[in-house]
Amino acid sequence: MSDSSSAADWVKVRYETHGHARIAIVQFDRGHRSNTMSAALCRELRRVAQGFEGDAALSAVILTGRADNFSMGADLRDPERQEMAAAILAERRLQWQNGGKMCRAWEEIEPITIAAIEGWCVGGGSAIAASCDLRVASETSTIYVPEIERGMNLSWGAVPRITHLVGPARAKRMIMLSEKVPATTALDWGFIDQLAKPGAVLEAAIAFARQACGLPPVQMRMIKQAINASAFALDRAVSHADFDQFGLAVASGDYAEGVTSFIEKRPPKYTGA
């Protein structure tokens, strides 16, 4: 699904001030219910995340999507994606890294980050949510990682992040078996940190952020860096080639079948081609 407006029009940033501290609330909304993530949107979300680097007064950043759905994942109809199919390998390889760079930029934000999830959180939406420190979701939300059902691997550095949150066996259920995980189950598994009533998710995320505003800001940043360094030390080592794996996957016949069957709304017929 394409949109004629610019990526900057899809992302809004507003601030709340609490004493000497600030909370940034980032909302991305492409203007349609699926709220899919185009290549341009990924670049814009990366730019926004990097823009927080020089803000010493910032204590928390909240990322949210639409009121009906966080995101239904990568936009398979993105015109840029279609154009890249005919590009040389060097150009395609740069584009394959786009989502991973976005997620890494969100993981590297120094203040605490909180994803506020209403409705569906699918594929790339799950990947960027996993890049945040905490996740608050509606009681009626669903987490769903369908890449394998489209003939793709899960890239964007999401495999180690999700595995850290839920453990290896549950990560396999989410990523390999593409189980649709209700928010209540995702809370038990550790992917979600807190549930809220539908429509109250952003308010719950802001409550988390206000807790951060009441704590020493420099110490908060140092502790986050220490936790991430100890927990994620090998993440780049195990996922450094996931975008190249994506390139291999999308060159397969099963990828073409996965995308075609999805668009045609029929069961896929995979052959290992």
Contacts in CASP RR format, 6 or more apart in sequence:
PFRMAT RR
TARGET T0000
AUTHOR 0000-0000-0000
METHOD contacts of the structure
MODEL  1
MSDSSSAADWVKVRYETHGHARIAIVQFDRGHRSNTMSAALCRELRRVAQ
GFEGDAALSAVILTGRADNFSMGADLRDPERQEMAAAILAERRLQWQNGG
KMCRAWEEIEPITIAAIEGWCVGGGSAIAASCDLRVASETSTIYVPEIER
GMNLSWGAVPRITHLVGPARAKRMIMLSEKVPATTALDWGFIDQLAKPGA
VLEAAIAFARQACGLPPVQMRMIKQAINASAFALDRAVSHADFDQFGLAV
ASGDYAEGVTSFIEKRPPKYTGA
1 30 0 8 1.000
1 32 0 8 1.000
1 34 0 8 1.000
1 36 0 8 1.000
1 75 0 8 1.000
1 77 0 8 1.000
2 38 0 8 1.000
2 75 0 8 1.000
2 77 0 8 1.000
2 78 0 8 1.000
2 79 0 8 1.000
3 10 0 8 1.000
3 30 0 8 1.000
3 31 0 8 1.000
3 32 0 8 1.000
3 38 0 8 1.000
6 40 0 8 1.000
7 38 0 8 1.000
7 40 0 8 1.000
7 41 0 8 1.000
7 43 0 8 1.000
7 44 0 8 1.000
8 44 0 8 1.000
10 28 0 8 1.000
10 29 0 8 1.000
10 30 0 8 1.000
10 31 0 8 1.000
10 41 0 8 1.000
10 44 0 8 1.000
11 26 0 8 1.000
11 27 0 8 1.000
11 28 0 8 1.000
11 41 0 8 1.000
11 44 0 8 1.000
11 45 0 8 1.000
11 48 0 8 1.000
12 26 0 8 1.000
12 27 0 8 1.000
12 28 0 8 1.000
12 29 0 8 1.000
13 24 0 8 1.000
13 25 0 8 1.000
13 26 0 8 1.000
13 27 0 8 1.000
13 48 0 8 1.000
14 24 0 8 1.000
14 25 0 8 1.000
15 22 0 8 1.000
15 23 0 8 1.000
15 24 0 8 1.000
15 25 0 8 1.000
16 22 0 8 1.000
16 23 0 8 1.000
16 25 0 8 1.000
16 206 0 8 1.000
16 209 0 8 1.000
17 23 0 8 1.000
18 59 0 8 1.000
18 210 0 8 1.000
18 213 0 8 1.000
18 214 0 8 1.000
19 213 0 8 1.000
20 57 0 8 1.000
21 57 0 8 1.000
21 58 0 8 1.000
21 59 0 8 1.000
21 60 0 8 1.000
21 212 0 8 1.000
21 213 0 8 1.000
21 214 0 8 1.000
21 217 0 8 1.000
22 55 0 8 1.000
22 57 0 8 1.000
22 58 0 8 1.000
22 59 0 8 1.000
22 213 0 8 1.000
23 58 0 8 1.000
23 59 0 8 1.000
23 60 0 8 1.000
23 61 0 8 1.000
23 62 0 8 1.000
23 206 0 8 1.000
23 209 0 8 1.000
23 210 0 8 1.000
23 213 0 8 1.000
24 52 0 8 1.000
24 55 0 8 1.000
24 58 0 8 1.000
24 60 0 8 1.000
24 61 0 8 1.000
24 62 0 8 1.000
25 61 0 8 1.000
25 62 0 8 1.000
25 64 0 8 1.000
25 202 0 8 1.000
25 206 0 8 1.000
26 45 0 8 1.000
26 48 0 8 1.000
26 61 0 8 1.000
26 62 0 8 1.000
26 63 0 8 1.000
26 64 0 8 1.000
27 64 0 8 1.000
27 65 0 8 1.000
28 35 0 8 1.000
28 41 0 8 1.000
28 44 0 8 1.000
28 45 0 8 1.000
28 63 0 8 1.000
28 64 0 8 1.000
28 65 0 8 1.000
28 71 0 8 1.000
29 35 0 8 1.000
29 65 0 8 1.000
29 66 0 8 1.000
30 36 0 8 1.000
30 38 0 8 1.000
30 41 0 8 1.000
31 66 0 8 1.000
33 66 0 8 1.000
33 68 0 8 1.000
33 69 0 8 1.000
34 69 0 8 1.000
34 71 0 8 1.000
34 72 0 8 1.000
34 73 0 8 1.000
35 65 0 8 1.000
35 66 0 8 1.000
35 69 0 8 1.000
35 70 0 8 1.000
35 71 0 8 1.000
35 72 0 8 1.000
36 71 0 8 1.000
36 72 0 8 1.000
36 73 0 8 1.000
36 74 0 8 1.000
36 75 0 8 1.000
36 76 0 8 1.000
36 77 0 8 1.000
36 78 0 8 1.000
37 71 0 8 1.000
37 73 0 8 1.000
37 74 0 8 1.000
37 75 0 8 1.000
37 124 0 8 1.000
37 125 0 8 1.000
37 128 0 8 1.000
38 75 0 8 1.000
38 78 0 8 1.000
38 80 0 8 1.000
38 81 0 8 1.000
39 75 0 8 1.000
39 78 0 8 1.000
39 80 0 8 1.000
39 81 0 8 1.000
39 95 0 8 1.000
39 98 0 8 1.000
40 80 0 8 1.000
41 75 0 8 1.000
42 98 0 8 1.000
42 99 0 8 1.000
42 101 0 8 1.000
42 102 0 8 1.000
43 98 0 8 1.000
43 102 0 8 1.000
45 102 0 8 1.000
45 105 0 8 1.000
45 106 0 8 1.000
45 128 0 8 1.000
46 98 0 8 1.000
46 99 0 8 1.000
46 101 0 8 1.000
46 102 0 8 1.000
46 105 0 8 1.000
46 106 0 8 1.000
49 61 0 8 1.000
49 102 0 8 1.000
49 105 0 8 1.000
49 106 0 8 1.000
49 108 0 8 1.000
49 109 0 8 1.000
50 105 0 8 1.000
52 58 0 8 1.000
52 61 0 8 1.000
52 109 0 8 1.000
52 110 0 8 1.000
52 111 0 8 1.000
53 110 0 8 1.000
56 217 0 8 1.000
57 217 0 8 1.000
58 110 0 8 1.000
58 111 0 8 1.000
59 111 0 8 1.000
59 112 0 8 1.000
59 209 0 8 1.000
59 212 0 8 1.000
59 213 0 8 1.000
59 214 0 8 1.000
59 215 0 8 1.000
59 217 0 8 1.000
59 220 0 8 1.000
60 111 0 8 1.000
60 112 0 8 1.000
60 113 0 8 1.000
60 114 0 8 1.000
60 208 0 8 1.000
60 209 0 8 1.000
60 212 0 8 1.000
60 213 0 8 1.000
61 109 0 8 1.000
61 111 0 8 1.000
61 112 0 8 1.000
61 113 0 8 1.000
61 114 0 8 1.000
62 113 0 8 1.000
62 114 0 8 1.000
62 115 0 8 1.000
62 116 0 8 1.000
62 202 0 8 1.000
62 205 0 8 1.000
62 206 0 8 1.000
62 209 0 8 1.000
63 106 0 8 1.000
63 113 0 8 1.000
63 114 0 8 1.000
63 115 0 8 1.000
63 116 0 8 1.000
63 128 0 8 1.000
63 129 0 8 1.000
63 132 0 8 1.000
64 70 0 8 1.000
64 115 0 8 1.000
64 116 0 8 1.000
64 117 0 8 1.000
64 118 0 8 1.000
64 201 0 8 1.000
64 202 0 8 1.000
64 205 0 8 1.000
65 71 0 8 1.000
65 116 0 8 1.000
65 118 0 8 1.000
66 118 0 8 1.000
67 118 0 8 1.000
67 199 0 8 1.000
68 118 0 8 1.000
68 119 0 8 1.000
69 118 0 8 1.000
69 119 0 8 1.000
69 120 0 8 1.000
69 121 0 8 1.000
70 115 0 8 1.000
70 116 0 8 1.000
70 117 0 8 1.000
70 118 0 8 1.000
70 119 0 8 1.000
70 120 0 8 1.000
70 121 0 8 1.000
70 125 0 8 1.000
70 129 0 8 1.000
70 141 0 8 1.000
71 120 0 8 1.000
71 121 0 8 1.000
71 122 0 8 1.000
71 123 0 8 1.000
71 124 0 8 1.000
71 125 0 8 1.000
71 128 0 8 1.000
72 120 0 8 1.000
72 122 0 8 1.000
73 122 0 8 1.000
73 123 0 8 1.000
73 124 0 8 1.000
73 125 0 8 1.000
73 126 0 8 1.000
74 123 0 8 1.000
74 124 0 8 1.000
75 81 0 8 1.000
76 150 0 8 1.000
76 259 0 8 1.000
76 262 0 8 1.000
76 263 0 8 1.000
80 95 0 8 1.000
81 95 0 8 1.000
84 91 0 8 1.000
84 92 0 8 1.000
84 95 0 8 1.000
85 92 0 8 1.000
87 95 0 8 1.000
92 247 0 8 1.000
93 243 0 8 1.000
93 244 0 8 1.000
93 247 0 8 1.000
96 155 0 8 1.000
96 243 0 8 1.000
96 244 0 8 1.000
96 246 0 8 1.000
96 247 0 8 1.000
97 243 0 8 1.000
99 124 0 8 1.000
99 127 0 8 1.000
99 155 0 8 1.000
99 156 0 8 1.000
100 127 0 8 1.000
100 155 0 8 1.000
100 156 0 8 1.000
100 157 0 8 1.000
100 243 0 8 1.000
102 128 0 8 1.000
102 156 0 8 1.000
103 127 0 8 1.000
103 128 0 8 1.000
103 130 0 8 1.000
103 131 0 8 1.000
103 156 0 8 1.000
103 157 0 8 1.000
103 158 0 8 1.000
103 161 0 8 1.000
104 131 0 8 1.000
104 157 0 8 1.000
106 113 0 8 1.000
106 128 0 8 1.000
106 131 0 8 1.000
106 132 0 8 1.000
107 131 0 8 1.000
107 132 0 8 1.000
107 161 0 8 1.000
107 228 0 8 1.000
107 232 0 8 1.000
110 221 0 8 1.000
110 224 0 8 1.000
110 225 0 8 1.000
111 212 0 8 1.000
111 217 0 8 1.000
111 220 0 8 1.000
111 221 0 8 1.000
111 224 0 8 1.000
112 133 0 8 1.000
112 134 0 8 1.000
112 208 0 8 1.000
112 209 0 8 1.000
112 212 0 8 1.000
112 220 0 8 1.000
112 224 0 8 1.000
113 131 0 8 1.000
113 132 0 8 1.000
113 133 0 8 1.000
113 134 0 8 1.000
114 132 0 8 1.000
114 133 0 8 1.000
114 134 0 8 1.000
114 135 0 8 1.000
114 136 0 8 1.000
114 205 0 8 1.000
114 208 0 8 1.000
114 209 0 8 1.000
115 128 0 8 1.000
115 129 0 8 1.000
115 132 0 8 1.000
115 134 0 8 1.000
115 135 0 8 1.000
115 136 0 8 1.000
115 205 0 8 1.000
116 136 0 8 1.000
116 137 0 8 1.000
116 201 0 8 1.000
116 202 0 8 1.000
116 204 0 8 1.000
116 205 0 8 1.000
117 129 0 8 1.000
117 135 0 8 1.000
117 136 0 8 1.000
117 137 0 8 1.000
117 138 0 8 1.000
117 141 0 8 1.000
117 183 0 8 1.000
117 192 0 8 1.000
117 201 0 8 1.000
118 137 0 8 1.000
118 138 0 8 1.000
118 141 0 8 1.000
118 198 0 8 1.000
118 199 0 8 1.000
118 201 0 8 1.000
119 137 0 8 1.000
119 138 0 8 1.000
119 140 0 8 1.000
119 141 0 8 1.000
119 142 0 8 1.000
119 198 0 8 1.000
120 141 0 8 1.000
120 142 0 8 1.000
120 144 0 8 1.000
121 129 0 8 1.000
121 137 0 8 1.000
121 141 0 8 1.000
121 142 0 8 1.000
121 143 0 8 1.000
121 144 0 8 1.000
122 143 0 8 1.000
122 144 0 8 1.000
122 145 0 8 1.000
122 146 0 8 1.000
123 144 0 8 1.000
123 145 0 8 1.000
123 146 0 8 1.000
123 147 0 8 1.000
123 154 0 8 1.000
123 158 0 8 1.000
124 156 0 8 1.000
124 158 0 8 1.000
126 143 0 8 1.000
126 144 0 8 1.000
126 145 0 8 1.000
126 158 0 8 1.000
126 162 0 8 1.000
127 154 0 8 1.000
127 156 0 8 1.000
127 157 0 8 1.000
127 158 0 8 1.000
127 161 0 8 1.000
128 156 0 8 1.000
129 135 0 8 1.000
130 158 0 8 1.000
130 161 0 8 1.000
130 162 0 8 1.000
130 165 0 8 1.000
130 191 0 8 1.000
131 161 0 8 1.000
133 224 0 8 1.000
134 193 0 8 1.000
134 194 0 8 1.000
134 205 0 8 1.000
134 208 0 8 1.000
135 191 0 8 1.000
135 192 0 8 1.000
135 193 0 8 1.000
136 192 0 8 1.000
136 193 0 8 1.000
136 194 0 8 1.000
136 195 0 8 1.000
136 196 0 8 1.000
136 201 0 8 1.000
136 204 0 8 1.000
136 205 0 8 1.000
136 208 0 8 1.000
137 143 0 8 1.000
137 183 0 8 1.000
137 186 0 8 1.000
137 187 0 8 1.000
137 192 0 8 1.000
137 194 0 8 1.000
137 195 0 8 1.000
137 196 0 8 1.000
137 201 0 8 1.000
138 183 0 8 1.000
138 195 0 8 1.000
138 196 0 8 1.000
138 197 0 8 1.000
138 198 0 8 1.000
138 199 0 8 1.000
138 200 0 8 1.000
138 201 0 8 1.000
139 183 0 8 1.000
139 184 0 8 1.000
139 195 0 8 1.000
139 196 0 8 1.000
139 197 0 8 1.000
139 198 0 8 1.000
140 183 0 8 1.000
140 198 0 8 1.000
141 182 0 8 1.000
141 183 0 8 1.000
141 186 0 8 1.000
141 192 0 8 1.000
142 180 0 8 1.000
142 181 0 8 1.000
142 182 0 8 1.000
142 183 0 8 1.000
143 174 0 8 1.000
143 180 0 8 1.000
143 181 0 8 1.000
143 183 0 8 1.000
143 186 0 8 1.000
143 191 0 8 1.000
143 192 0 8 1.000
144 178 0 8 1.000
144 179 0 8 1.000
144 180 0 8 1.000
144 181 0 8 1.000
145 154 0 8 1.000
145 158 0 8 1.000
145 162 0 8 1.000
145 174 0 8 1.000
145 175 0 8 1.000
145 178 0 8 1.000
146 178 0 8 1.000
147 153 0 8 1.000
147 154 0 8 1.000
147 175 0 8 1.000
147 178 0 8 1.000
148 154 0 8 1.000
148 175 0 8 1.000
148 176 0 8 1.000
148 178 0 8 1.000
149 178 0 8 1.000
149 258 0 8 1.000
149 262 0 8 1.000
149 268 0 8 1.000
150 255 0 8 1.000
150 258 0 8 1.000
150 259 0 8 1.000
150 262 0 8 1.000
151 249 0 8 1.000
151 252 0 8 1.000
151 254 0 8 1.000
151 255 0 8 1.000
151 257 0 8 1.000
151 258 0 8 1.000
151 259 0 8 1.000
151 270 0 8 1.000
152 246 0 8 1.000
152 249 0 8 1.000
152 250 0 8 1.000
152 255 0 8 1.000
153 242 0 8 1.000
153 245 0 8 1.000
153 246 0 8 1.000
153 249 0 8 1.000
154 162 0 8 1.000
154 175 0 8 1.000
154 242 0 8 1.000
155 239 0 8 1.000
155 242 0 8 1.000
155 243 0 8 1.000
155 245 0 8 1.000
155 246 0 8 1.000
156 242 0 8 1.000
157 235 0 8 1.000
157 239 0 8 1.000
157 242 0 8 1.000
158 239 0 8 1.000
159 171 0 8 1.000
159 175 0 8 1.000
159 238 0 8 1.000
159 239 0 8 1.000
159 242 0 8 1.000
160 232 0 8 1.000
160 234 0 8 1.000
160 235 0 8 1.000
160 238 0 8 1.000
160 239 0 8 1.000
161 232 0 8 1.000
161 235 0 8 1.000
162 171 0 8 1.000
162 174 0 8 1.000
162 175 0 8 1.000
162 191 0 8 1.000
163 171 0 8 1.000
164 231 0 8 1.000
164 232 0 8 1.000
165 189 0 8 1.000
165 190 0 8 1.000
165 191 0 8 1.000
166 174 0 8 1.000
166 189 0 8 1.000
166 190 0 8 1.000
166 191 0 8 1.000
170 189 0 8 1.000
173 179 0 8 1.000
173 181 0 8 1.000
174 181 0 8 1.000
174 191 0 8 1.000
181 189 0 8 1.000
181 191 0 8 1.000
183 192 0 8 1.000
183 195 0 8 1.000
184 195 0 8 1.000
186 192 0 8 1.000
187 193 0 8 1.000
187 194 0 8 1.000
187 195 0 8 1.000
194 204 0 8 1.000
194 208 0 8 1.000
196 203 0 8 1.000
196 204 0 8 1.000
212 220 0 8 1.000
249 255 0 8 1.000
252 272 0 8 1.000
252 273 0 8 1.000
253 271 0 8 1.000
253 272 0 8 1.000
253 273 0 8 1.000
254 268 0 8 1.000
254 270 0 8 1.000
254 271 0 8 1.000
254 272 0 8 1.000
254 273 0 8 1.000
257 268 0 8 1.000
257 269 0 8 1.000
257 270 0 8 1.000
257 271 0 8 1.000
257 273 0 8 1.000
258 268 0 8 1.000
258 270 0 8 1.000
261 267 0 8 1.000
261 268 0 8 1.000
261 269 0 8 1.000
262 268 0 8 1.000
END
